[in-house]
Amino acid sequence: MNKNALPRRAVPAPTASREVSYRHGEPSPELKLVTDALFRHIGKPVPRKEDERLITGKGRFTDDFNLPGQVYAAMVRSPHPHAVIGRTDASAALALPGVLAVLTPEDMLADDLQPIPHNPVPSTNYDVKLRASDGSFPFVGPHYPLPLKKVRHVGEVVALVVAETPALAEEASELVDVEYDVLPHVTATAEAFQEGAPAVWDEVPDNVLVDSRFGDEEGTDAAFRRAAHVVKRRFHIDRVTAVTIEPRAALGHFDAETGRYTLYAGSGGAVRQKGEISKVLGVDRERLRVLSFDVGGNFGARNRVYVEFPLILWASRRVGRPVKFTATRSESFLTEYQGRDLITTVELAFDEAGYILAMRADNISNVGARCVSLSPLSKGSGLISGSYHIPCATLRARAIFTNTMCTQAYRSSGRPEVTFAIERMMDLAAEELGMDRVELRRRNLVPPDAMPYTNPVGQHYDSGEYEKNMDRAIELSDWDGFEARKAEARARGKLLGRGFANYVESSIGTPRERAEITVTEDGRVEVIIGTQPSGQGHETSFAQVVADMLGVPVERVQIILGDTDIVKEGGGSHSGRSMRHAGTVMAIASAELLADAKSRFADLHGINSSDIDFHDGVFSAAGVSTDIFALAQATAADKGALHAAHTNEMHTPVFPNGTAICEIEVCMHTGAPVITRYVTVDDVGRCINPLIVHGQTHGGIAQGVGQAMWELCAIDEETGQPSAGSFMDYGMPRSDNMPSFTCEIAEVHSPTNPLGIKAGGEGGTTPALAVIVSAIVDALSEFGVRDISMPVTPQRIWQAMRSAQRNQDNLDRSNR
Amino acid sequence: MYLYDTTYLRPGSIDEAKALYDAGESPAFLSGGHTLLPAMKGHLARHDRLIDIRRIPELQGIAEDESYLTIGAATRHCDVAAAPVVRNCIPALAGMVGTIGDVQVRHVGTIGGSLANNDPAADYPSAALALDAIFRTDQRTLTAEEYFQGLYTTALEPGELLVSVSFRKPEHAGYAKFRNPASRYALAAAFVAVHADGVRVAITGAGNDGVYRWHEAESALGHKFESESLDPLRADMENMSSDMHANAEYRAELVKFCTQKAVTNQNCITLL
């Protein structure tokens, strides 16, 4: 690697002093003590406390809950992508003995249910502002639990049936006769904003609900005028679904005596569900209790309210019995909130030396039939320039309606899409400029001394050593041994390709989080927190933080979450926020608890609190010592439980970053790809538990690779029908098609929060799409293949080889 | 998701099974159920009786004679794959059966269930056709050519029970399969068997009419049994099925490649 081929370009000095404030207050003496403490558990690969419970079938998932007298709901779903709902005849269904109710949109209106207040437009100071083309707040399409006049995607619920058994409910749902007046539909992202496309909502005749422009148009135009090279491409990062191992489920109960609703439903955060569903039902928040314990996968799909949740609560009130709903896998494929679906057109202007002068991007996000979240468009918009210093950029960000299931933030919302675009562009530009693709990247990376760095669309990167990540990944991948491996593969009839991708992503998330910590008299530390794990191991990593802070064994710390009667506040788990927000608020609450404990110890022994030493959970001074549990017990009668509660707000985002390199062997005859090497270096900020972070990285990689290689929510454009509705057609990452990963954690502590945490849940996914396609294209380069669309299935690869070969043959023939 | 009302019955003999079948309104034999049960759960099929024939003694067992290897229709895949007699006699057959579905499927699914269903992407039909199998039912005996009648269709009459399948022992044989990356069924697979009287090549997963013999490949290999003999050939595109995972052109290519691999790797299986 020749790092010094050309002098580095000057990058503007850090902008933080002017524009960004990282002040989170002078740490209190206790918090300082806490952060300065010898981190005993933090940073250690403590095995997950929850695993034994989960793998021995003792998990508490939604479908595990049952209430006496419960009955079952089944949904009547639209078979059409777009239609006016006509007369609904439920008589045949109601005639079956054991069918209790068939509820329709008319019933819903009569009971005055309200639309789900998804609040899809990101609103923190750090989110880009997305508006309609006339500058107004975007029309998002009201999301009533049952649609009022029209169905707008296949699978939309048009009525629900409640019956004594699940089988009966299902059978009856097939007997509900709904008349439809079928309308023309549009499902393809590239078609929906074209003239003449059928309007999904009359309120938005062109289907474009958001059309915003950002950046420095004049400067960008000027830079493009003086560019030596311009590279332009369009990419479609297509649609996938989360395929959580636990399908969504809900058990709802209305207690007529107390007038209170109870909902058991796994989600990304019970507090949010409580807030939004109570509004749908038109009741005070405190009249709804939501319980969400173990959750079998989320990945974003469970963060927003599903119509079935308010529907079964309402149905319970109507029939006077608890009502349960458990989605089938088919329903999950059809109607779980889906991910990605972005078309992006990117243009890069380079000078003679390969430095990027400016960028233009045009991003179009397919939100589906209603807008439940603009997070993917928003998150991606802020990171179009990736890990590179691009002085000037413009972006047009559009969101469009189509007759498809709604899209939502999906693991690393928006970032894999724009990372795919910028990283593919770097490969393509290197090829067109005749430069080495690593050198081209190296030349344009944001250097550490420019941190904090403001990118051309206004995001402030907090910290990071991008070039170091890149060099370490290159080293780990045995970069120099590639040619020998390629020759060896060739001898076996395989084409070896190598992919490369850098990434930077942002982690923002709901800014508020609350922790309540109590040292119990029976010798435990209870921590109440409002995040919601779905496999991330919070019960372990959170316990590690509190155990460190209070100097107690990690086994004694118990994390309590998921019941809104106990957890009053909490932002849930999304956008890589949990460890950072929960870690910080738990640290602050621990510090407050220690301050209280110290003064109790001083009072107990009549000594000056400044002389007290605290070590390993033991307070000592002047020859006396008491451990924190004994202290809690001794002072409980006088001063109540040893307890602290703190609500913290942190708005400043963090920017995890890293590099991924992979190698893929492609069979020359069948196009079948096999990943043979996969290396990542991920800067997650401070790593609390490397075992869990590595697990997150591995899962994240599989999820990103899944989209790149197999997964696709295919839709037949003619009929509007989804055509990959089961595992027969929807390919998944599996243990046998994944390689063994080489992952290294880089810890550049973030200056934005006391623990220096960034995030570790999404970095595996973010560069995976780009690095896989990069490797495939590299493998096929000798055929003249320059790009290929995802998923890179054997058939697609074979066709790319084939058509490139045919073009070459034609060329040879015409030259002859 | 939920079956319509049905009655599960488990007879102990062929006669009892037949009687139960005759007394039903819309009965079905169950011999694994990996296709039947999902179809019933999806409400695509409705049967008042499910007659589980897997425990009937007359349908069990694996036996060898001079010319044939005979397997009882209710023998599970795991038992065929693990049987020393199968492994010694026709290693490619044992190997092939070991690639059906996954471990759970192989411990429930049976040879008879698979062959009676005749899924166009199933493995067994290609082995039966290439190994010139004889199908014994409770009523008659059929050759493989007579038995396979197209997609999900066989010569079995309603209520007719497959009792055993006898595979003609080849000099040697090989099986090569290219799996659908999503379902893991064969996107194309070839069973190539060399018998004293000639080569038989059976293709599954690819034909739009189900399993078929590739006669051009058979005669090319009859002249010289090496993969290069197939170089000038191309599988008949007219005969290829086409779906989102593989169009006809790609399938034709896979058919040829699988056949070549099956020729090269005789007495074993090749997963591509």
Interface residues (C-beta under 8 A of the other chain):
Chain A: P166 A167 E170 E171 E174 T328 S330 C667 H669 T670 A672 M709 W710 A714 S723 A724 F727 M728 D729 Y730 G731 M732 N737 T793 P794 Q795 W798 Q799
Chain B: M1 Y2 L3 Y4 G42 H43 F178 P181 A182 S183 Y185 M244 H245 A246 N247 Y250 E253 L254 F257 L272
